[in-house]
Amino acid sequence: MALHVSPKWLAVEPTHGTQTRPRSAVRVRCTAQSSSAPATSPSYEEGELERPRWAGETPLSRIVAAIIEFKPLYSILKFGARQVFISTAQKKEIPWVEMRKQIMSSDVYKEKAAVEDPSLVYPDYYLKPFHAYDEGNLSWLAAAEAEPATMSMALRAIPEASSAEEANSVMRGNWLDAIKRHHLQFAKGCEIKDILDIGCSIGISTTFLVEKYPSAKVTGLDLSPYFLAVAQYKETRRPPRKNPIRWVHANGESTGLSSASFDLVSLAYVIHECPQRATINLVKEAFRLLRPGGMIAITDNSPKSKKLQDLSPVLFTLMKSTEPFLDEYYTLNLEETMRRVGFVNVQSLLTDPRHRTVTGTVLLS
Ligand SMILES: C[S@@+](CC[C@H](N)C(=O)[O-])C[C@H]1O[C@@H](n2cnc3c(N)ncnc32)[C@H](O)[C@@H]1O
């Protein structure tokens, strides 16, 4: 990969922000683990700005917002964005249409009743059109296209890769290495036994976590029962696992799961899809769910990415037409939010040319 500059670990001194629950009552002792840290941290190029010029309250951003607000133009943009997604993927040998057909013509529909919580109340932002789907993530079409869409995203991040699979494994490998490095540095030997993947979608990030931590119990949680049905369906098509993945249909802002019951909470490519208030709630909920010494790992678009800062106006207009919360995402200081919630050892690393992985720990008492 050609994009190497100096390492971008942004270590931040532990601070003690407003914790959402007292931790002093829980005492944990951990024993040393034998695993070693990944040899090197990747380094990718940052832009000169704190965030892309088109994010937040800028004249450019206001023009884009006005275009998107104008419904007839929005419909054209939305249609255009969808065509661009599909044709770009097909050109890069991601068989989008075939992959969609395979899911849509399968038995996946039978899985929905088993994973769905019919009493779940969806947050308002989740009921809006999204990613060029009128029903957002609450549809079979979105669920059937989630895998090719993820593969395209990986190839955009690692365009030098020879295939989408290779791009995905580089992107996910760097993310997992950042988690491992943070864990070895700060967890003082606490083992990762229970993992929660919030916003697991159709289970791609969950599967990477399971394969990296085969002895852990892994839970994938998502708001879309359609995505969870695909995740479960894919699991039924492979040999049974020693620790089967548990799928939970819930809001990551308020999961209903027990406090201090996880060692790692992951949010992979979730928060750019959420308004700021939801992101803050997701971070608070992760803090509540983690044991002392446990860690959060949030991977998503990096505001400092040179690639994203250099995007053309046409591309960012298309992007914004399908991602309604990008302005809120880029203007939230995520690291500061995590510290305020109570996380310590907050670190941020560009783990590929477009994405950062931000990690933090719950203080080990
Ligand atoms: C881009 S997908 C994540 C992909 C997946 N983690 C991966 O890395 O392949 C974002 C997911 O977040 C989910 N999501 C958004 N808001 C959520 C919330 N408040 N609680 C749970 N899931 C949420 C969406 O349903 C969607 O499946």
Ligand as a Chemical Component Dictionary entry (heavy atoms), coordinates in Angstrom:
data_LIG
# 
_chem_comp.id                   LIG 
_chem_comp.type                 NON-POLYMER 
_chem_comp.pdbx_formal_charge   0 
_chem_comp.three_letter_code    LIG 
# 
loop_
_chem_comp_atom.comp_id 
_chem_comp_atom.atom_id 
_chem_comp_atom.alt_atom_id 
_chem_comp_atom.type_symbol 
_chem_comp_atom.charge 
_chem_comp_atom.model_Cartn_x 
_chem_comp_atom.model_Cartn_y 
_chem_comp_atom.model_Cartn_z 
_chem_comp_atom.pdbx_ordinal 
LIG C1  C1  C 0  -23.496 -0.076 8.050  1  
LIG S1  S1  S 1  -24.367 -1.134 9.072  2  
LIG C2  C2  C 0  -23.150 -1.914 10.079 3  
LIG C3  C3  C 0  -22.391 -2.968 9.415  4  
LIG C4  C4  C 0  -21.673 -3.969 10.251 5  
LIG N1  N1  N 0  -21.417 -3.589 11.624 6  
LIG C5  C5  C 0  -20.369 -4.273 9.547  7  
LIG O1  O1  O 0  -19.334 -3.818 10.020 8  
LIG O2  O2  O -1 -20.407 -4.921 8.501  9  
LIG C6  C6  C 0  -25.100 -0.116 10.320 10 
LIG C7  C7  C 0  -26.073 -0.926 11.152 11 
LIG O3  O3  O 0  -26.397 -0.193 12.323 12 
LIG C8  C8  C 0  -27.734 -0.506 12.648 13 
LIG N2  N2  N 0  -28.219 0.508  13.584 14 
LIG C9  C9  C 0  -28.387 1.828  13.385 15 
LIG N3  N3  N 0  -28.823 2.418  14.520 16 
LIG C10 C10 C 0  -28.898 1.441  15.454 17 
LIG C11 C11 C 0  -29.283 1.405  16.827 18 
LIG N4  N4  N 0  -29.671 2.504  17.456 19 
LIG N5  N5  N 0  -29.279 0.230  17.453 20 
LIG C12 C12 C 0  -28.900 -0.908 16.825 21 
LIG N6  N6  N 0  -28.517 -0.940 15.536 22 
LIG C13 C13 C 0  -28.521 0.217  14.858 23 
LIG C14 C14 C 0  -28.435 -0.540 11.306 24 
LIG O4  O4  O 0  -29.640 -1.254 11.359 25 
LIG C15 C15 C 0  -27.379 -1.209 10.438 26 
LIG O5  O5  O 0  -27.571 -2.584 10.386 27 
# 
loop_
_chem_comp_bond.comp_id 
_chem_comp_bond.atom_id_1 
_chem_comp_bond.atom_id_2 
_chem_comp_bond.value_order 
_chem_comp_bond.pdbx_ordinal 
LIG C1  S1  SING 1  
LIG S1  C2  SING 2  
LIG S1  C6  SING 3  
LIG C2  C3  SING 4  
LIG C3  C4  SING 5  
LIG C4  N1  SING 6  
LIG C4  C5  SING 7  
LIG C5  O1  DOUB 8  
LIG C5  O2  SING 9  
LIG C6  C7  SING 10 
LIG C7  O3  SING 11 
LIG C7  C15 SING 12 
LIG O3  C8  SING 13 
LIG C8  N2  SING 14 
LIG C8  C14 SING 15 
LIG N2  C9  SING 16 
LIG N2  C13 SING 17 
LIG C9  N3  DOUB 18 
LIG N3  C10 SING 19 
LIG C10 C11 SING 20 
LIG C10 C13 DOUB 21 
LIG C11 N4  SING 22 
LIG C11 N5  DOUB 23 
LIG N5  C12 SING 24 
LIG C12 N6  DOUB 25 
LIG N6  C13 SING 26 
LIG C14 O4  SING 27 
LIG C14 C15 SING 28 
LIG C15 O5  SING 29 
# 
